[in-house]
Amino acid sequence: MKWIANLLADERGSISTKRVIALLSAFFLCVTLLLNSFSNQTIAPSDKLVDAVMAICIAAMGSTTIDKFSTKKDD
C-alpha cells in the first residue's frame, strides 16, 4: 500500500488530486477498451465518451509533469 501512496504523492509528500485523476482515468480507459475488444460490437462505448476520458487523462498527466519539472523560486 505504501507504493501506491508514493505513486500518488507530489514533491511535498501529499496526495496529488491530479495524479489520482490521471491514474483513475487511465485505468477506466484501459478497462473500457479491453472490455470492448472482447465483447460484442453492438455494445460499444460512445466515441465521444472515450475521447473525453482520454482528454482528461492527457490533461491530468501533462499538468502533473509540468508541476514536477517546474521550480518555484524562494524569496
Secondary structure, 3 states (H helix, E strand, C coil): CHHHHHHHECCCCCECHHHHHHHHHHHHHHHHHHHHHHCCCCCCCCHHHHHHHHHHHHHHHHHHHHHHHCCCCCC
